[in-house]
């Protein structure tokens, strides 16, 4: 990781030195025209960069665990809607103690370990054990 930073810094320094040398050699008037053109190209490229090179989802180490009816655990980023519907459950015991990492325990519970970019809906309907 540190080598990549130094390589980037060295490349930037070489580009700056080359640019200054070029500008001195061609003169200020021509350099102004070239700088305007280069600036326009760089501005357009930077606007399109997010579409050409989209950001990678964040990686979250660890396990995802889901226990219980309708429980959902997502260990990384979530791009889609999460919907859980639990019905007809009898009274449940208390949820077990959560394990390390991303966990979801109990009816209708949801755990997302990364960034959530979509709606999460849970609905739990409980009966009294007589089937209604």
N, C-alpha and C positions, 0 to 999 in steps of 0.2 A: 504494500500500500504506500509506504513512504517513498519507494523508488519511483512510483508512478507520479507522485507530486513533483519530485525533483526533475523528472523527465519533462513534465508539462511546463515547469518554470523555465527550464533551459530552452525549450522550444519557443516559448514566449519571448525570452531575451534575444534569441537569434532573429526572430521575426521583427522585433522592434529595431534592432541594430541594422538589419537589412533595409527596413523601411526608411530609417533616417538617412542611410547612405544613398538610397535611391532618390529621396526628396532633395538632397543636397546636389546630386548630380544633374537632375533634370531642371531645376530651377523652381521658384515659388509659384509662378503662374501656372505652369503645367502640373505641378504637384497639387495645386488647389483643385484642378479639374479631375485629376486621378483620384484624389481623396474623396471628392463628392461622389464619384461613380462607385468607388469601393464601399463607401458608407451606405449608399443605397442598396447595393447587393447584399452587404452584411445585414442590414436591417430587414430585408425581405427574407433572407435565410433564417434569421433568428425568429421571425414570426412563424415560419413554417416548420421550425425544428421540433416543436412539440407534437406536430402531426406526423412528421417523418420518423421521429425517434421517440415514441411514447415511453413514459416512465414505467419501469418494471415494478410489479407489485412488491411490497415490502416482504421480506422473508422473516418469518418469526419461528425460531427454533422451539421445539417442544412438541409434545403430543396433544392431540385433541381427544377428549373423552366426553362421551354423552351417555348418561344413564337415566332411566325412567321413561315414561310414556311421553312421546313428543319432544324429548330433549334434543337439542341441536348444538354441536360444537364445531366451530370453524377455526382452524389453527392459523390461517393467513387472512388476507383481505377478502372481503365479500363483495361481489359485483351484482348478485342477483337477489331478488326478494326472498325472504325466509318467512314461511307461513306454517304454523303448527296449530292443529286443532285436536284437542283431547276431549273426548266425551265419554260418559258412562263409567267414570273411574270411581271406585269406592274410596273411602278414606285411606290415605296412604301414610306410611310410616315417615318419620322425619327423614330428610335427605341425608345420605351419608356424608361424612366429612370429605370435602373436595380434595382431590389429588393435586399435586403441583402441575402447572401448565394450564392450558385452556380447558375448562370443565363446564358442563351444564348438567345439573341434577334436578330431578323432580319434574312433575307434569308441566309441559309447556315452556320449560326454561330454555334460554338461548344464551350461548357464550360465543363471542367473536374475538379472536386474538389479534386481528389486524384492523384495518380501517373498514368501516361499513359504509357502503355507498348505495344502499337500497333499503326499502322499508322492511321492518321486522314486525310481524303481527302474530300474537299468540292469543288463543282463546281456549279456556278450560271450562268445561261444563261438568259438574259433578252430580251424580245421583246419590241417593241415600242407601244404595245397595239393593233396592227392590226392583231394578230394571227400568225405572221410568226416567 
